[in-house]
Amino acid sequence: MLSFQLQSAIKELDTLIALSLEDIENIKQAEHNPQFDRLSMKEEKIKSFEHKKAMIDHEIAKLMTNEPLKPLAELLDNEQHQQLEIFKERLGRLRLVNQQYAKMVLSVGAFFNTLLEKVLPSQMNGYQRSASRETSFLEVRA
C-alpha cells in the first residue's frame, strides 16, 4: 500500500511541476489567460497531493507502530527506499520551479505597479490610495 501511495504522490508532483513550467512559459510569452484557466486544475492536484501525502504518513506510522524497535530504514524494502528518494527529489524540484515562478510573478507585478504609478500617480489618503490632481489630464470614456 505504501508503494502505491508513493507512486501516486510522485505522479501528482510530476503533474504539478509540468503545470508550473507551463505557467512560467506563459509568463514569458505574456499569455496570462491560460494560467488562470489552469488554476482550478492546480488546486485540485494540490489537494490530491496533500491527501496522498497524508496517506503516506499514515502508512509509515502504521509500519513503525507494528515494529517499534526497528528503525524506518529496516521497515522499508528497496523499492520503497527508491520511491522515497524520487519523492524527495520531485519535492525539491517543485520547490525550485515554484521559486522561479514566484520571482517572475513578483517581477511582472512590480513592473505593472510601477507603470500604473507613472501613468496614474496616487497618494496615500489615510489607509487608502487616491489619485492625485496631476492625473486630471487623463479622461476615461466607457
Backbone bond lengths (Angstrom), bond angles and torsions (degrees), N, CA, C in turn:
res aa  C-N    CA-C-N  psi(-1)  N-CA   C-N-CA  omega(-1)  CA-C   N-CA-C  phi
1 M - - - 1.451 - - 1.523 111.03 -
2 L 1.334 117.01 -40.12 1.463 121.09 179.44 1.525 110.40 -62.24
3 S 1.314 116.85 -42.08 1.469 120.29 179.50 1.523 111.21 -61.00
4 F 1.326 116.25 -42.02 1.460 120.55 179.09 1.527 110.58 -62.81
5 Q 1.336 116.94 -44.68 1.469 120.74 -179.65 1.530 111.18 -64.69
6 L 1.313 116.74 -40.49 1.469 120.29 177.81 1.520 110.66 -63.44
7 Q 1.312 116.50 -44.56 1.460 121.03 179.70 1.532 110.89 -61.99
8 S 1.316 116.91 -42.50 1.471 121.01 178.95 1.529 111.07 -65.16
9 A 1.317 116.98 -42.39 1.462 120.83 179.68 1.525 111.03 -64.56
10 I 1.319 117.05 -38.52 1.466 120.91 178.10 1.529 110.30 -63.29
11 K 1.330 116.97 -40.71 1.470 120.41 177.86 1.531 110.53 -63.18
12 E 1.334 117.06 -40.91 1.471 120.45 177.98 1.523 110.39 -63.37
13 L 1.325 116.77 -41.64 1.465 120.19 178.18 1.522 110.94 -62.98
14 D 1.330 116.88 -42.46 1.466 120.71 177.98 1.530 110.78 -59.80
15 T 1.321 116.29 -41.73 1.465 120.42 178.91 1.522 110.92 -65.37
16 L 1.333 117.02 -43.90 1.470 120.45 178.89 1.530 111.60 -63.14
17 I 1.314 116.86 -38.91 1.466 120.66 177.44 1.526 109.63 -63.37
18 A 1.317 116.67 -45.99 1.468 120.88 -179.65 1.527 111.01 -61.97
19 L 1.329 117.62 -42.44 1.468 120.77 179.34 1.529 111.00 -64.81
20 S 1.316 116.64 -40.30 1.463 119.99 179.22 1.530 111.20 -67.28
21 L 1.320 116.99 -37.48 1.468 120.02 176.77 1.527 110.74 -65.50
22 E 1.335 117.06 -37.63 1.469 120.47 175.24 1.524 110.34 -63.03
23 D 1.331 116.56 -40.72 1.464 120.27 177.57 1.525 111.41 -60.89
24 I 1.316 116.32 -41.46 1.471 120.42 178.72 1.522 110.29 -62.34
25 E 1.318 116.78 -44.53 1.462 120.02 179.01 1.529 110.93 -63.73
26 N 1.330 116.74 -38.83 1.465 120.01 178.12 1.526 111.65 -64.93
27 I 1.320 117.43 -37.46 1.470 120.12 176.58 1.517 109.66 -63.71
28 K 1.312 116.83 -43.20 1.469 120.60 179.52 1.522 111.48 -60.94
29 Q 1.334 117.22 -33.48 1.454 122.04 -178.69 1.535 112.22 -92.95
30 A 1.329 116.71 2.43 1.477 122.98 -177.84 1.533 111.59 58.33
31 E 1.318 116.05 37.23 1.466 122.16 176.65 1.525 107.20 -107.82
32 H 1.312 116.36 97.18 1.456 119.88 -172.95 1.524 113.65 -91.21
33 N 1.308 118.51 -27.23 1.465 120.93 -177.68 1.532 113.38 -60.86
34 P 1.344 119.42 -41.67 1.467 117.87 178.38 1.533 112.79 -60.13
35 Q 1.325 116.37 -32.78 1.465 119.34 178.26 1.522 110.60 -64.54
36 F 1.327 116.00 -43.54 1.457 119.81 179.58 1.530 110.56 -66.85
37 D 1.337 116.73 -35.03 1.461 120.46 178.49 1.529 111.80 -65.73
38 R 1.334 116.86 -32.87 1.463 121.29 -178.68 1.529 113.03 -83.63
39 L 1.296 117.62 -10.36 1.457 121.18 -173.60 1.531 112.58 -56.99
40 S 1.312 117.73 -46.38 1.470 119.57 -178.97 1.532 110.94 -66.24
41 M 1.328 116.88 -35.85 1.460 120.37 178.32 1.535 109.84 -65.24
42 K 1.336 116.40 -42.03 1.462 119.61 178.84 1.530 110.90 -64.19
43 E 1.314 116.68 -40.24 1.467 119.75 178.53 1.515 110.92 -62.07
44 E 1.329 117.16 -41.20 1.469 121.52 177.03 1.523 111.12 -61.72
45 K 1.320 116.09 -45.00 1.465 120.76 -179.17 1.524 111.13 -64.64
46 I 1.323 116.91 -37.80 1.462 120.27 178.79 1.527 109.94 -65.26
47 K 1.324 117.07 -45.25 1.465 120.24 178.22 1.523 110.87 -61.84
48 S 1.320 115.88 -42.19 1.458 120.24 178.98 1.528 110.59 -63.02
49 F 1.326 116.52 -43.10 1.463 120.25 178.79 1.529 110.25 -62.90
50 E 1.326 117.49 -44.11 1.468 120.72 179.93 1.526 110.67 -59.95
51 H 1.330 116.35 -39.93 1.463 120.19 177.97 1.534 110.42 -64.54
52 K 1.327 116.70 -44.95 1.461 120.42 -179.85 1.520 111.21 -65.47
53 K 1.316 116.36 -37.16 1.475 120.52 177.32 1.526 110.06 -64.25
54 A 1.323 117.62 -40.10 1.467 121.14 176.88 1.524 110.64 -63.49
55 M 1.334 116.53 -38.44 1.466 120.44 178.12 1.534 110.51 -66.05
56 I 1.324 116.91 -39.30 1.472 120.74 177.26 1.529 109.47 -62.08
57 D 1.323 116.05 -46.62 1.470 120.27 178.50 1.531 110.76 -58.59
58 H 1.331 115.78 -42.30 1.466 120.66 179.75 1.533 111.14 -63.13
59 E 1.326 116.49 -44.51 1.474 120.73 -179.24 1.533 110.92 -64.49
60 I 1.324 116.74 -41.02 1.467 119.78 179.20 1.527 109.96 -66.92
61 A 1.328 117.08 -41.50 1.467 120.54 178.20 1.524 110.44 -62.21
62 K 1.329 116.57 -38.82 1.460 120.66 179.09 1.531 110.52 -64.54
63 L 1.335 116.39 -42.97 1.469 120.20 177.52 1.527 111.03 -60.00
64 M 1.320 115.51 -44.41 1.463 119.97 -177.11 1.531 111.63 -70.99
65 T 1.318 117.03 -29.37 1.466 120.58 177.42 1.526 110.34 -71.11
66 N 1.324 115.79 -38.58 1.467 120.16 -179.87 1.525 112.45 -68.88
67 E 1.330 117.30 -32.48 1.475 122.85 -178.98 1.527 109.00 -130.11
68 P 1.323 118.31 72.45 1.467 120.53 -173.12 1.534 114.86 -66.97
69 L 1.310 118.71 -21.43 1.461 120.51 -177.35 1.532 113.36 -87.70
70 K 1.326 117.08 -15.59 1.470 120.56 -178.89 1.527 109.97 -90.97
71 P 1.333 116.30 142.53 1.471 118.13 174.10 1.534 109.98 -72.50
72 L 1.308 115.64 158.68 1.467 120.59 -177.12 1.527 111.72 -58.06
73 A 1.318 117.09 -37.59 1.468 120.80 -178.93 1.525 111.85 -57.24
74 E 1.322 117.64 -32.18 1.469 121.02 179.99 1.526 112.03 -83.07
75 L 1.326 117.19 -19.40 1.462 120.47 -178.22 1.526 112.98 -82.08
76 L 1.322 116.77 -21.04 1.461 121.40 -177.08 1.518 110.56 -99.13
77 D 1.325 116.57 145.35 1.458 120.04 175.25 1.535 109.74 -85.93
78 N 1.324 116.14 177.08 1.475 120.47 -176.33 1.527 112.24 -61.01
79 E 1.319 116.44 -40.95 1.464 120.17 -179.78 1.526 110.54 -62.00
80 Q 1.311 116.89 -43.08 1.462 120.79 179.69 1.530 111.62 -66.48
81 H 1.330 117.07 -37.47 1.474 120.37 175.44 1.528 110.29 -61.06
82 Q 1.335 115.29 -45.28 1.464 119.48 179.66 1.526 110.91 -63.36
83 Q 1.318 116.52 -42.64 1.459 120.34 179.28 1.525 111.34 -63.90
84 L 1.319 117.36 -38.69 1.464 120.07 177.05 1.527 111.17 -64.25
85 E 1.317 117.21 -38.56 1.471 120.28 177.69 1.530 110.63 -65.59
86 I 1.327 116.68 -42.95 1.465 120.78 177.29 1.527 109.59 -63.02
87 F 1.324 116.33 -42.21 1.464 122.24 178.37 1.535 110.37 -57.51
88 K 1.323 116.62 -48.04 1.474 120.76 179.21 1.522 111.08 -62.55
89 E 1.336 116.01 -42.48 1.470 120.25 -179.42 1.525 110.55 -62.58
90 R 1.337 117.24 -43.76 1.465 120.90 -179.69 1.529 111.40 -66.74
91 L 1.335 116.85 -37.98 1.464 119.37 176.26 1.530 110.59 -61.36
92 G 1.324 116.29 -42.59 1.466 120.41 177.81 1.523 111.31 -63.90
93 R 1.308 116.29 -41.09 1.471 120.57 178.89 1.529 110.70 -63.99
94 L 1.328 117.05 -43.99 1.460 120.86 178.28 1.526 110.25 -60.91
95 R 1.303 116.48 -41.06 1.468 120.89 178.37 1.524 110.97 -60.07
96 L 1.328 117.19 -45.36 1.467 121.05 179.99 1.529 111.80 -65.62
97 V 1.323 116.35 -43.17 1.465 120.37 179.21 1.527 110.08 -63.62
98 N 1.329 117.04 -41.88 1.460 120.33 179.43 1.529 111.67 -67.81
99 Q 1.319 117.76 -32.96 1.469 120.21 174.92 1.530 110.01 -64.12
100 Q 1.329 116.28 -44.47 1.460 120.44 178.44 1.523 110.46 -61.72
101 Y 1.323 116.65 -43.74 1.459 121.87 179.11 1.531 110.52 -61.76
102 A 1.322 116.48 -45.07 1.469 120.60 -178.80 1.527 111.14 -62.52
103 K 1.322 117.07 -40.48 1.469 120.10 178.03 1.525 110.97 -61.22
104 M 1.318 115.94 -42.23 1.457 119.59 -179.50 1.526 110.94 -67.51
105 V 1.324 117.24 -41.68 1.461 120.90 179.20 1.524 110.27 -62.82
106 L 1.320 116.75 -44.17 1.465 120.08 179.10 1.523 111.45 -64.42
107 S 1.319 116.93 -39.83 1.462 120.30 179.26 1.523 111.51 -64.63
108 V 1.318 116.70 -45.51 1.466 120.59 179.34 1.527 110.00 -64.45
109 G 1.329 116.79 -42.71 1.462 120.63 178.24 1.517 112.11 -61.90
110 A 1.326 116.79 -43.50 1.472 120.42 178.64 1.521 110.49 -64.24
111 F 1.330 117.17 -40.04 1.461 120.99 178.55 1.530 110.74 -59.79
112 F 1.326 116.45 -49.69 1.467 119.87 -178.26 1.528 111.69 -66.93
113 N 1.322 117.91 -37.13 1.461 120.03 177.10 1.527 111.48 -64.72
114 T 1.325 116.62 -40.44 1.459 120.71 177.57 1.519 110.53 -65.94
115 L 1.314 116.63 -43.78 1.456 121.36 178.14 1.526 110.84 -60.94
116 L 1.320 116.87 -45.23 1.457 121.54 178.77 1.529 110.62 -62.02
117 E 1.309 117.01 -41.06 1.467 121.02 -179.82 1.535 111.02 -65.28
118 K 1.330 116.69 -33.93 1.471 119.68 178.68 1.520 111.23 -73.78
119 V 1.324 116.97 -36.78 1.460 120.73 -179.45 1.525 110.46 -78.52
120 L 1.304 116.67 -43.73 1.470 122.32 -178.75 1.528 109.41 -123.93
121 P 1.321 118.85 79.90 1.466 119.81 -179.09 1.524 110.32 -59.02
122 S 1.309 115.64 143.58 1.461 119.82 -180.00 1.526 108.86 -134.39
123 Q 1.316 114.24 165.33 1.454 119.28 176.64 1.519 108.30 -136.08
124 M 1.308 115.31 156.92 1.462 119.54 179.90 1.523 108.98 -78.90
125 N 1.321 115.53 130.73 1.455 122.30 176.72 1.533 105.50 -122.56
126 G 1.333 116.42 86.56 1.456 120.32 -170.96 1.515 108.75 73.74
127 Y 1.309 116.60 -121.44 1.468 121.03 178.00 1.522 112.48 -99.83
128 Q 1.303 117.42 4.26 1.460 120.65 -178.59 1.516 110.50 -116.15
129 R 1.319 114.02 149.21 1.468 120.07 174.68 1.519 107.73 -90.02
130 S 1.317 115.13 139.86 1.460 119.18 174.76 1.516 108.33 -136.06
131 A 1.320 115.42 150.95 1.458 120.49 -178.41 1.527 109.03 -67.63
132 S 1.312 115.34 139.87 1.465 119.10 178.65 1.520 109.16 -81.67
133 R 1.296 116.74 170.00 1.462 121.27 -178.56 1.523 111.76 -68.33
134 E 1.320 117.10 -19.79 1.461 120.48 -179.04 1.528 112.45 -63.88
135 T 1.295 118.23 -14.42 1.462 120.80 -177.25 1.540 111.86 -89.92
136 S 1.315 117.74 6.53 1.468 119.60 -177.20 1.530 112.29 -63.82
137 F 1.333 118.31 -17.97 1.456 120.44 178.02 1.525 112.10 -71.22
138 L 1.314 117.02 -16.54 1.449 122.09 -175.17 1.524 109.35 -93.10
139 E 1.319 115.53 125.33 1.464 120.21 179.08 1.522 107.47 -120.79
140 V 1.304 116.32 129.64 1.446 121.52 -179.22 1.529 108.12 -109.94
141 R 1.325 115.57 129.42 1.467 120.73 177.22 1.518 108.46 -120.40
142 A 1.306 114.97 135.62 1.456 117.72 -179.04 1.515 109.55 -119.49
